């Protein structure tokens, strides 16, 4: 198993990445709650916090004041619910690798917009794409995709370090961030095929989040948004 850590970041420079760590902690805590509650507890949590495209589609027919209720909030809360430990580990590992340098350089406000707002928008796009789908769309893929999309443009040329197990030894190597992003896309494609969601819905979440993150990064670059 590879251990991935971001390179090129001085630990004592920039903003403290408290929001990245808080998201990881919250998601892990919820996964533990699901594990303790058993299958019944997990099902109940997904039903309450998971975003159901069919339920969300019915929401638009109600007065706009109802859009900000419990059903509308699931566009965000669903990002903290995962199908299993591997699903959680994959999303949180990439959030750690790409979210920490983005937050260090640009602050927690940007990460909040990327993960919460653009991640929620990615889930909303999935709901519009398959409005009759009853299976909840769960996981942080939309928000993580947005963070990775922003990282690609805001921090170009960054290299990612990881320890590669070679027998009884661990060899430390450095690779371009683009290669790690490519591996992330591959994992998302695999999960799209073999995961609990339909391929169309899951892939729309990834693409929308990634494109949204890149678009926001372009805006920041045009405005010459300051970084540390």
Secondary structure, DSSP 8 states (H G I E B T S, - for coil): --EEEE-S--TTSS---HHHHHHHHHHHHHHHHHHHHHHHHHHHHHHHHSB-HHHHHHHTTS-GGGGGSHHHHHHHHGGG--SSHHHHHHHHHHHHHHHHHHHHHH-HHHHHIIIIIIHHHHHHHHHHHTTT--S-B-SSHHHHHHHHHHHHHHTTT-EEEEEEEETTEEEEEEEEHHHHHHHHHHHHHHHHHHSSS-HHHHHHHHHHHHHHHHHHHHHHHHTT----
